[in-house]
Amino acid sequence: MSLPPIGWAIIGPGRIAGRFAGSLNRSGDARLLAVASRDAGRAAAFAAANGASGAKVCSNAAEAAATPGVDAVYIASPHPMHHAAALTAIAAGRAVLCEKPMTLNASHSGELVAAARGRGTFLMEAMWTRCLPATKRIRAWLGEGRIGRPRLLTGGFGFACPPGRDRISDPALGGGSLLDVGVYPLAYAMMVFGAEPSAVTGCATLGTTGVDEQATISLAFPCGGLASLHCAVHLATDRTGRIHGERGTIAADQFWRATSARLEPVDAPAETFSEEPLTEGFDHQLAEVHRCLRAGLVESPSMPWSESLALARTTDALRRQWGLRYPGE
Ligand SMILES: NC(=O)c1ccc[n+]([C@@H]2O[C@H](COP(=O)([O-])OP(=O)(O)OC[C@H]3O[C@@H](n4cnc5c(N)ncnc54)[C@H](OP(=O)(O)O)[C@@H]3O)[C@@H](O)[C@H]2O)c1
């Protein structure tokens, strides 16, 4: 017997929400039932553009979460707005997929996790890298010991932000490279070494608005592994993630959205993994959320609460070193 599709509400119909709506359309197992925006016309236009003209136009997260038939809420507003919207959706008993970073800081993320645990609702930070077939292949290679113990990760994510994207530099919108793209290499390092870092050090260049335009980050892990990472929002950088192990190397170009990966063991022929058929990366994340909801899980094993909290503690530690606080913190 086929199950009814999962009903979704979207909060913040901006750039990334459009991509997520595309996944909803392709999944065949989802319906977009509500869109919340500060502007009713924008919400209606977004719904229509994404094949959901009948979706309810809402002015806030509470209204969207309360829409009949909504099972899950995707939060795609700027980072500082995630906390309140997610708390509202969780209180309404809805599952939440919350864009990265889950919130601005570990204190707020802890509140979300406590609320989801208390209410027994699903909550996941949208660290979609974890759901990609290439990432799963890399984890399998690591688990099989194909490069021995991983000892050093190098990688980063820097891009030249086009003009006009206020969110990237505005402190009131959680601007800066660490929370926008730095969370990808940080989460990747925690995945590779399977733990929260035991030491965190970073250097940042703060821009005229006071947020970090670029940063270098060094992490040490309890297993002795090290990570040398960077992030930037006004500079396109090398984006290869490279895991150096005792007996070989694994490399993934644009590791956070990888569609392929290369294994180079020192004592065996090299192997290349390529995703086939190639799927829009966000589709894998949606499939994972649906799988968890159908299985009655409250967190995804691919990005569990403990890792979102560890990630937020790590960005907090870096920001403390840089003296970077957001309004209201
Ligand atoms: N997973 C990924 O690959 C990925 C990629 C990019 C971004 N993201 C994450 O997704 C989130 C949104 O990023 P984005 O680039 O899509 O942002 P965006 O387009 O700048 O903003 C998204 C929407 O949020 C609402 N919004 C903007 N400013 C607001 C404010 N001051 N108060 C309340 N709502 C506001 C707007 O919708 P209304 O005006 O219609 O309410 C806007 O369309 C961020 O947390 C970001 O880190 C993830």
The ligand as a Tripos MOL2 file, in Angstrom:
@<TRIPOS>MOLECULE
LIG
   48    52     1     0     0
SMALL
NO_CHARGES

@<TRIPOS>ATOM
      1 N1         22.4900   24.0380    1.8290 N.am      1 LIG1
      2 C1         23.0320   24.9140    0.9940 C.2       1 LIG1
      3 O1         23.6780   24.5820    0.0040 O.2       1 LIG1
      4 C2         22.8070   26.3600    1.2570 C.ar      1 LIG1
      5 C3         23.1320   27.2880    0.2740 C.ar      1 LIG1
      6 C4         22.8560   28.6200    0.5130 C.ar      1 LIG1
      7 C5         22.3200   29.0020    1.7280 C.ar      1 LIG1
      8 N2         22.0590   28.0750    2.6840 N.ar      1 LIG1
      9 C6         21.4990   28.4760    3.9870 C.3       1 LIG1
     10 O2         20.1310   28.8080    3.7840 O.3       1 LIG1
     11 C7         19.7770   29.9590    4.5510 C.3       1 LIG1
     12 C8         19.1940   30.9910    3.5910 C.3       1 LIG1
     13 O3         20.1710   31.3380    2.6310 O.3       1 LIG1
     14 P1         19.7450   32.0750    1.2660 P.3       1 LIG1
     15 O4         21.0080   32.3880    0.5510 O.co2     1 LIG1
     16 O5         18.6810   31.3490    0.5870 O.co2     1 LIG1
     17 O6         19.1840   33.4360    1.9040 O.3       1 LIG1
     18 P2         18.3650   34.6160    1.2610 P.3       1 LIG1
     19 O7         17.9340   34.2640   -0.1350 O.co2     1 LIG1
     20 O8         19.1480   35.8670    1.4870 O.co2     1 LIG1
     21 O9         17.1160   34.6930    2.2430 O.3       1 LIG1
     22 C9         16.1760   33.6660    2.2950 C.3       1 LIG1
     23 C10        14.8350   34.2520    2.6140 C.3       1 LIG1
     24 O10        14.7790   34.6100    3.9850 O.3       1 LIG1
     25 C11        13.9130   35.7140    4.1440 C.3       1 LIG1
     26 N3         14.6390   36.7880    4.8180 N.ar      1 LIG1
     27 C12        15.6370   37.5340    4.3400 C.ar      1 LIG1
     28 N4         16.0020   38.4520    5.2460 N.ar      1 LIG1
     29 C13        15.2070   38.2630    6.3050 C.ar      1 LIG1
     30 C14        15.0900   38.9210    7.5390 C.ar      1 LIG1
     31 N5         15.8570   39.9700    7.8510 N.pl3     1 LIG1
     32 N6         14.1600   38.4720    8.4020 N.ar      1 LIG1
     33 C15        13.3740   37.4430    8.0830 C.ar      1 LIG1
     34 N7         13.4370   36.7910    6.8930 N.ar      1 LIG1
     35 C16        14.3470   37.2070    6.0300 C.ar      1 LIG1
     36 C17        13.5260   36.1940    2.7670 C.3       1 LIG1
     37 O11        12.2390   35.7280    2.4770 O.3       1 LIG1
     38 P3         10.9710   36.6950    2.6590 P.3       1 LIG1
     39 O12        11.4440   38.0970    2.5350 O.co2     1 LIG1
     40 O13        10.1050   36.2500    1.5250 O.co2     1 LIG1
     41 O14        10.4010   36.4010    4.0040 O.co2     1 LIG1
     42 C18        14.5350   35.5300    1.8720 C.3       1 LIG1
     43 O15        14.0440   35.2900    0.5910 O.3       1 LIG1
     44 C19        21.0410   30.4030    5.2720 C.3       1 LIG1
     45 O16        21.0020   29.9770    6.6070 O.3       1 LIG1
     46 C20        22.1610   29.7170    4.5220 C.3       1 LIG1
     47 O17        23.2710   29.3470    5.3500 O.3       1 LIG1
     48 C21        22.2810   26.7690    2.4610 C.ar      1 LIG1
@<TRIPOS>BOND
     1     1     2 1
     2     2     3 2
     3     2     4 1
     4     4     5 ar
     5     4    48 ar
     6     5     6 ar
     7     6     7 ar
     8     7     8 ar
     9     8     9 1
    10     8    48 ar
    11     9    10 1
    12     9    46 1
    13    10    11 1
    14    11    12 1
    15    11    44 1
    16    12    13 1
    17    13    14 1
    18    14    15 2
    19    14    16 1
    20    14    17 1
    21    17    18 1
    22    18    19 2
    23    18    20 1
    24    18    21 1
    25    21    22 1
    26    22    23 1
    27    23    24 1
    28    23    42 1
    29    24    25 1
    30    25    26 1
    31    25    36 1
    32    26    27 ar
    33    26    35 ar
    34    27    28 ar
    35    28    29 ar
    36    29    30 ar
    37    29    35 ar
    38    30    31 1
    39    30    32 ar
    40    32    33 ar
    41    33    34 ar
    42    34    35 ar
    43    36    37 1
    44    36    42 1
    45    37    38 1
    46    38    39 2
    47    38    40 1
    48    38    41 1
    49    42    43 1
    50    44    45 1
    51    44    46 1
    52    46    47 1
@<TRIPOS>SUBSTRUCTURE
     1 LIG1         1 GROUP 0 **** ****
